[in-house]
Amino acid sequence: MRSAVLFLFLLLGSVHLPAEPVLRWAADPNSNAPYSFFAPGKALTGFEYEIINAVAQRIGRRAEFIQNDWSGLIPGLHRGLYDCVICGIEITSEKADQVDFSIPYYFTFEQFVGRRGRPPITSLDQLRGEKIGTLDQTAALRMLEQTPGVITKTYDQEISAYQDIVNGRPFWCTARLSDCQILCNTNPLLALNGPPFGRIAYGIAVEKGNSTLETKIDGALRDLIASGELRNVLSRWGLWTDTMAQALNQPAKPSASDSEYQAFVGNQGDQTKFWSRIHIYAAAGRLLRRAALLTLTVSIT
């Protein structure tokens, strides 16, 4: 009898349950709030972190985070290091030649950032002779170069552009609202200026030809939109805007308080401490690497 019990125990011990399927997703957490970033205590958080976990749950997978540098995200996808990338990547025709995109999960626009108190910008013509900062090798740079009279200054790290503004230099930079509003609301020397322009859409990038995963992600995102969960996530991060409401045909009023956004701002402490942290992050890996980007109109299908 004991032999039979021992045999059954060994037999059951040799049976391995199938591993839980995972969705390996990549981002650069050094991009900081509000995307995916490490909060105090080293816990990963952010509105994109919440979105990708909700997507994984809906397609029956466990989300598994893989960290990569911003410049290596798409090459890593090509090498099969992960299944998808969600890191504030804009849906553009140039990037669509490299990867396939999900339907958009966020729409935003560009705006100028300058030192607080400077005269308001009413048109690009007003910027003739002005110096405008942007990231090198971007569509935003090409746009600025095509604007007559604008003097472009490129940066490898746009934190340097913001610091130039803080240091009092006569300077502007272009920024996506989702990137710069935290900076402008936590440093009294910075301010958004002029009307918004352009339209930007973020999508989840998958390897070219991976239509099976793209279809599953699209279905999950559509469910997030229809259920109101996407609106809830964006509301908590202070990112539910009229632009989003119009794009998704949903109410303009946020569905929740901006608790996550307020918690992040509150954790920054005083302004000196905040900008000291930015310098630390910049040395570690370019905290705000994507502030100056393209102006392109995209459509949701």
Wavefront OBJ file of the C-alpha trace (Angstrom):
o trace
v 0.000 0.000 0.000
v 2.809 2.371 0.922
v 4.496 1.617 -2.404
v 1.341 2.522 -4.294
v 0.965 5.782 -2.389
v 4.627 6.641 -2.999
v 4.256 5.872 -6.712
v 1.165 8.097 -6.956
v 2.964 10.920 -5.118
v 5.926 10.714 -7.470
v 3.631 10.580 -10.494
v 1.714 13.670 -9.423
v 4.949 15.459 -8.609
v 6.198 14.854 -12.135
v 3.118 16.483 -13.693
v 3.781 20.147 -14.432
v 0.924 22.527 -14.832
v 1.231 24.723 -17.912
v 2.916 28.031 -17.188
v 0.692 31.079 -17.037
v 0.939 32.914 -20.367
v 2.628 36.282 -20.109
v 2.494 39.547 -22.012
v 6.039 40.878 -22.025
v 5.844 44.637 -22.330
v 8.652 47.145 -22.467
v 9.042 50.773 -21.458
v 11.693 53.195 -20.310
v 10.720 54.046 -16.705
v 13.228 56.902 -16.686
v 10.649 58.796 -18.751
v 8.982 59.503 -15.395
v 5.421 60.543 -14.703
v 2.838 60.121 -15.961
v 3.813 57.175 -18.205
v 5.396 54.190 -16.422
v 7.862 55.093 -13.711
v 9.222 54.023 -10.352
v 7.475 55.808 -7.524
v 9.075 56.284 -4.090
v 9.677 52.807 -2.723
v 10.565 51.509 -6.212
v 7.005 50.455 -7.057
v 6.212 50.722 -10.766
v 3.241 52.946 -11.515
v 1.867 55.349 -14.136
v -1.117 55.589 -16.435
v 0.487 53.389 -19.112
v 1.397 50.845 -16.435
v -2.266 50.664 -15.450
v -3.400 50.408 -19.067
v -1.066 47.568 -20.056
v -1.963 45.563 -16.947
v -5.660 45.963 -17.737
v -4.979 44.891 -21.337
v -3.035 41.808 -20.189
v -5.838 40.800 -17.850
v -8.399 41.035 -20.633
v -6.419 38.836 -23.013
v -5.752 36.236 -20.316
v -2.083 36.941 -19.715
v 0.096 38.075 -16.860
v 1.858 41.361 -17.562
v 5.647 41.093 -17.315
v 7.644 44.308 -17.399
v 10.973 44.482 -19.246
v 12.973 47.665 -18.898
v 14.861 49.143 -21.828
v 16.348 52.472 -22.795
v 14.131 54.697 -24.958
v 16.365 54.391 -28.013
v 16.415 50.600 -27.695
v 12.687 49.962 -27.336
v 11.850 49.346 -31.008
v 15.116 47.468 -31.774
v 14.409 45.248 -28.757
v 10.943 44.522 -30.113
v 12.507 43.461 -33.417
v 14.878 41.122 -31.555
v 11.978 39.438 -29.771
v 12.976 40.585 -26.295
v 9.322 41.371 -25.546
v 5.882 41.262 -27.133
v 4.936 44.932 -27.185
v 6.023 48.433 -26.258
v 3.939 51.046 -24.457
v 5.933 54.175 -23.729
v 4.261 57.260 -25.140
v 5.044 56.164 -28.703
v 3.228 58.245 -31.293
v 1.428 56.644 -34.204
v 3.144 58.093 -37.249
v 3.659 56.956 -40.823
v 7.407 56.719 -40.199
v 7.020 54.463 -37.168
v 4.272 52.468 -38.878
v 6.913 51.358 -41.370
v 8.800 49.746 -38.482
v 6.051 48.345 -36.250
v 2.320 47.706 -36.153
v 0.192 49.779 -33.795
v -2.869 49.143 -31.717
v -5.767 51.556 -31.842
v -4.872 54.758 -29.943
v -5.266 54.781 -26.187
v -4.461 58.472 -25.763
v -4.736 61.678 -27.764
v -2.922 64.881 -26.940
v -1.349 67.892 -28.615
v 1.739 70.056 -28.542
v 2.262 73.358 -26.832
v 5.127 75.729 -26.227
v 6.834 75.933 -22.858
v 8.732 79.020 -21.783
v 9.700 81.052 -18.782
v 6.661 82.279 -16.877
v 5.700 85.854 -17.657
v 6.861 85.933 -21.267
v 4.427 87.474 -23.782
v 1.805 85.027 -25.068
v 2.423 83.269 -28.366
v -0.389 83.691 -30.858
v 1.220 82.271 -34.016
v 4.377 80.651 -35.317
v 5.155 83.858 -37.210
v 5.681 85.472 -33.844
v 8.620 83.137 -33.250
v 10.761 84.462 -36.086
v 14.234 84.961 -34.700
v 13.392 82.972 -31.557
v 15.373 79.950 -30.437
v 13.243 76.793 -30.068
v 14.540 73.653 -28.430
v 13.623 70.116 -29.405
v 15.054 66.638 -29.500
v 17.399 65.815 -32.332
v 16.265 63.504 -35.162
v 12.538 64.014 -34.567
v 9.572 65.090 -36.623
v 9.271 68.103 -34.333
v 12.718 69.208 -35.457
v 11.714 68.862 -39.107
v 8.578 70.891 -38.442
v 10.576 73.668 -36.799
v 13.145 73.670 -39.567
v 10.340 74.248 -42.060
v 9.078 77.279 -40.126
v 10.716 80.403 -41.625
v 12.870 82.396 -39.262
v 12.850 79.938 -36.368
v 16.235 79.110 -34.863
v 16.291 75.470 -33.764
v 18.475 74.141 -30.992
v 18.642 70.374 -30.616
v 19.192 68.381 -27.468
v 20.066 64.796 -26.701
v 18.331 65.257 -23.348
v 15.456 67.706 -23.274
v 15.928 68.212 -19.543
v 18.750 70.483 -20.690
v 16.206 72.527 -22.684
v 13.986 72.974 -19.630
v 16.989 73.897 -17.545
v 17.957 76.547 -20.106
v 14.512 78.069 -19.619
v 14.814 77.933 -15.837
v 18.230 79.580 -16.059
v 16.627 82.611 -17.686
v 17.817 82.263 -21.258
v 15.496 83.727 -23.957
v 14.267 80.367 -25.123
v 11.235 78.192 -25.897
v 10.758 74.475 -26.357
v 7.942 72.385 -27.779
v 6.277 69.804 -25.573
v 3.373 67.392 -25.437
v 0.824 68.389 -22.825
v 1.050 64.978 -21.137
v 4.788 65.530 -20.627
v 5.058 69.134 -19.580
v 2.056 69.845 -17.374
v 3.697 68.258 -14.333
v 6.836 70.330 -14.864
v 4.867 73.535 -15.253
v 2.744 72.801 -12.198
v 5.725 71.977 -9.981
v 8.119 74.747 -10.990
v 6.941 78.362 -10.838
v 9.468 79.457 -13.468
v 7.921 77.352 -16.247
v 4.634 77.935 -18.027
v 2.690 76.659 -21.001
v 2.315 79.371 -23.596
v 0.125 79.846 -26.624
v -2.691 77.708 -27.968
v -2.300 73.959 -28.456
v -1.490 72.778 -31.944
v -1.324 69.495 -33.793
v -2.778 66.195 -32.694
v -0.804 63.257 -31.335
v -1.981 59.719 -30.658
v -0.230 57.062 -28.585
v -0.460 53.407 -29.554
v 0.914 50.099 -28.297
v 3.607 48.886 -30.691
v 3.899 45.233 -31.703
v 6.242 43.534 -34.111
v 5.369 43.977 -37.758
v 3.036 41.197 -38.899
v 1.977 40.055 -35.419
v -1.675 40.516 -36.286
v -2.856 37.981 -33.706
v -1.505 39.957 -30.768
v -2.492 43.278 -32.325
v -6.092 42.083 -32.674
v -6.204 40.920 -29.050
v -4.779 44.187 -27.772
v -7.229 46.166 -29.905
v -10.114 44.181 -28.461
v -8.898 44.789 -24.922
v -8.491 48.518 -25.525
v -11.967 48.761 -27.040
v -13.346 47.075 -23.931
v -11.421 49.492 -21.694
v -12.921 52.390 -23.629
v -16.488 51.051 -23.700
v -16.481 50.098 -20.005
v -15.207 53.503 -18.939
v -12.110 52.049 -17.308
v -9.757 53.953 -19.602
v -11.541 57.179 -18.673
v -11.117 56.276 -14.991
v -7.380 55.664 -15.370
v -6.794 58.895 -17.256
v -8.941 60.849 -14.806
v -6.880 59.643 -11.845
v -3.720 60.828 -13.584
v -5.185 64.202 -14.542
v -5.103 63.287 -18.227
v -8.790 63.215 -19.114
v -9.175 66.199 -21.428
v -11.678 67.596 -23.897
v -9.479 66.144 -26.637
v -9.885 62.645 -25.187
v -13.604 63.085 -24.581
v -14.201 64.173 -28.174
v -12.003 61.422 -29.630
v -13.821 58.677 -27.703
v -17.265 60.326 -27.721
v -17.479 60.241 -23.937
v -18.379 62.849 -21.289
v -15.896 65.681 -20.886
v -16.034 65.613 -17.099
v -13.410 63.364 -15.447
v -14.925 60.262 -13.901
v -12.640 60.362 -10.850
v -10.472 62.785 -8.931
v -6.893 63.263 -10.141
v -5.577 61.430 -7.076
v -2.547 59.821 -8.734
v -1.429 63.088 -10.284
v -1.821 64.941 -6.987
v 0.061 62.195 -5.149
v 2.965 62.473 -7.573
v 3.115 66.262 -7.295
v 2.880 66.027 -3.516
v 5.812 63.615 -3.396
v 8.056 66.115 -5.127
v 8.309 68.377 -2.098
v 9.557 71.902 -2.628
v 10.797 73.148 -5.982
v 14.475 72.872 -5.132
v 14.090 69.256 -4.188
v 12.106 68.578 -7.363
v 14.714 70.010 -9.706
v 17.501 68.310 -7.787
v 15.725 65.035 -8.451
v 15.459 65.846 -12.128
v 19.217 66.280 -12.327
v 19.701 62.924 -10.630
v 17.315 61.239 -13.063
v 18.950 62.937 -16.028
v 22.348 61.604 -15.012
v 20.872 58.141 -14.601
v 19.048 57.971 -17.882
v 17.287 61.015 -19.387
v 14.153 61.554 -17.305
v 12.233 63.611 -19.811
v 13.547 62.270 -23.065
v 10.391 62.754 -25.111
v 9.084 66.239 -24.370
v 9.657 67.799 -27.779
v 8.021 65.710 -30.436
v 5.959 65.702 -33.585
v 2.845 67.438 -34.817
v 0.879 64.960 -36.875
v -2.801 64.255 -37.293
v -3.768 60.592 -36.959
v -7.070 58.821 -37.278
v -8.555 55.952 -35.312
v -9.908 53.059 -37.304
l 1 2 3 4 5 6 7 8 9 10 11 12 13 14 15 16 17 18 19 20 21 22 23 24 25 26 27 28 29 30 31 32 33 34 35 36 37 38 39 40 41 42 43 44 45 46 47 48 49 50 51 52 53 54 55 56 57 58 59 60 61 62 63 64 65 66 67 68 69 70 71 72 73 74 75 76 77 78 79 80 81 82 83 84 85 86 87 88 89 90 91 92 93 94 95 96 97 98 99 100 101 102 103 104 105 106 107 108 109 110 111 112 113 114 115 116 117 118 119 120 121 122 123 124 125 126 127 128 129 130 131 132 133 134 135 136 137 138 139 140 141 142 143 144 145 146 147 148 149 150 151 152 153 154 155 156 157 158 159 160 161 162 163 164 165 166 167 168 169 170 171 172 173 174 175 176 177 178 179 180 181 182 183 184 185 186 187 188 189 190 191 192 193 194 195 196 197 198 199 200 201 202 203 204 205 206 207 208 209 210 211 212 213 214 215 216 217 218 219 220 221 222 223 224 225 226 227 228 229 230 231 232 233 234 235 236 237 238 239 240 241 242 243 244 245 246 247 248 249 250 251 252 253 254 255 256 257 258 259 260 261 262 263 264 265 266 267 268 269 270 271 272 273 274 275 276 277 278 279 280 281 282 283 284 285 286 287 288 289 290 291 292 293 294 295 296 297 298 299 300 301
